[in-house]
Amino acid sequence: MSASSASKSWKEEALLHDGSKIMVVRHFNLGPPTLESREQKELDETVSFALPGSNKKIIWRTEFNDSIPDPNDLSILLLDIVKGTP
């Protein structure tokens, strides 16, 4: 994992239902630290991976929306690819 004042990102290996594995990259852009804490709020998130057996890259992205009180995240708990469809 790498982190700086502006972003953080890491790679995760995901095991698919057929036993194959893919590499998933997660990236967050961060806002400035808040007055209440020294933590930086995640402004947006990008999750990307390549479809197995192809050169097609899938990118899922959220965008910053300050009118939503909850974090702007994808909250991915499970990822699988069935017949070429994530």
Contacts in CASP RR format, 6 or more apart in sequence:
PFRMAT RR
TARGET T0000
AUTHOR 0000-0000-0000
METHOD contacts of the structure
MODEL  1
MSASSASKSWKEEALLHDGSKIMVVRHFNLGPPTLESREQKELDETVSFA
LPGSNKKIIWRTEFNDSIPDPNDLSILLLDIVKGTP
1 8 0 8 1.000
1 9 0 8 1.000
1 10 0 8 1.000
2 8 0 8 1.000
2 9 0 8 1.000
2 10 0 8 1.000
5 30 0 8 1.000
5 40 0 8 1.000
6 29 0 8 1.000
6 30 0 8 1.000
6 31 0 8 1.000
7 27 0 8 1.000
7 28 0 8 1.000
7 29 0 8 1.000
7 30 0 8 1.000
8 27 0 8 1.000
8 28 0 8 1.000
8 30 0 8 1.000
9 25 0 8 1.000
9 26 0 8 1.000
9 27 0 8 1.000
9 28 0 8 1.000
10 25 0 8 1.000
10 26 0 8 1.000
11 23 0 8 1.000
11 24 0 8 1.000
11 25 0 8 1.000
11 26 0 8 1.000
12 23 0 8 1.000
12 24 0 8 1.000
12 26 0 8 1.000
13 21 0 8 1.000
13 22 0 8 1.000
13 23 0 8 1.000
13 24 0 8 1.000
14 21 0 8 1.000
14 22 0 8 1.000
14 23 0 8 1.000
14 24 0 8 1.000
14 49 0 8 1.000
14 79 0 8 1.000
15 21 0 8 1.000
16 22 0 8 1.000
16 52 0 8 1.000
16 80 0 8 1.000
16 81 0 8 1.000
17 80 0 8 1.000
17 82 0 8 1.000
20 52 0 8 1.000
22 49 0 8 1.000
22 50 0 8 1.000
22 52 0 8 1.000
22 79 0 8 1.000
22 81 0 8 1.000
23 49 0 8 1.000
23 50 0 8 1.000
24 47 0 8 1.000
24 48 0 8 1.000
24 49 0 8 1.000
24 79 0 8 1.000
25 46 0 8 1.000
25 47 0 8 1.000
25 48 0 8 1.000
25 49 0 8 1.000
26 45 0 8 1.000
26 46 0 8 1.000
26 47 0 8 1.000
27 45 0 8 1.000
27 46 0 8 1.000
27 47 0 8 1.000
27 48 0 8 1.000
28 42 0 8 1.000
28 43 0 8 1.000
28 44 0 8 1.000
28 45 0 8 1.000
28 46 0 8 1.000
29 42 0 8 1.000
29 43 0 8 1.000
29 44 0 8 1.000
29 64 0 8 1.000
30 40 0 8 1.000
30 41 0 8 1.000
30 42 0 8 1.000
30 43 0 8 1.000
31 40 0 8 1.000
31 41 0 8 1.000
31 42 0 8 1.000
31 43 0 8 1.000
32 40 0 8 1.000
33 39 0 8 1.000
33 40 0 8 1.000
34 40 0 8 1.000
34 41 0 8 1.000
41 71 0 8 1.000
42 71 0 8 1.000
42 72 0 8 1.000
42 73 0 8 1.000
43 64 0 8 1.000
43 72 0 8 1.000
44 61 0 8 1.000
44 62 0 8 1.000
44 63 0 8 1.000
44 64 0 8 1.000
44 72 0 8 1.000
45 61 0 8 1.000
45 62 0 8 1.000
45 72 0 8 1.000
45 73 0 8 1.000
45 74 0 8 1.000
46 59 0 8 1.000
46 60 0 8 1.000
46 61 0 8 1.000
46 62 0 8 1.000
47 59 0 8 1.000
47 60 0 8 1.000
47 61 0 8 1.000
47 74 0 8 1.000
47 76 0 8 1.000
48 57 0 8 1.000
48 58 0 8 1.000
48 59 0 8 1.000
48 60 0 8 1.000
49 57 0 8 1.000
49 58 0 8 1.000
49 79 0 8 1.000
49 86 0 8 1.000
50 56 0 8 1.000
50 57 0 8 1.000
50 58 0 8 1.000
51 57 0 8 1.000
51 58 0 8 1.000
51 81 0 8 1.000
51 84 0 8 1.000
51 86 0 8 1.000
52 81 0 8 1.000
52 84 0 8 1.000
58 86 0 8 1.000
60 74 0 8 1.000
60 76 0 8 1.000
62 72 0 8 1.000
62 73 0 8 1.000
62 74 0 8 1.000
63 72 0 8 1.000
64 72 0 8 1.000
65 72 0 8 1.000
79 86 0 8 1.000
80 86 0 8 1.000
END
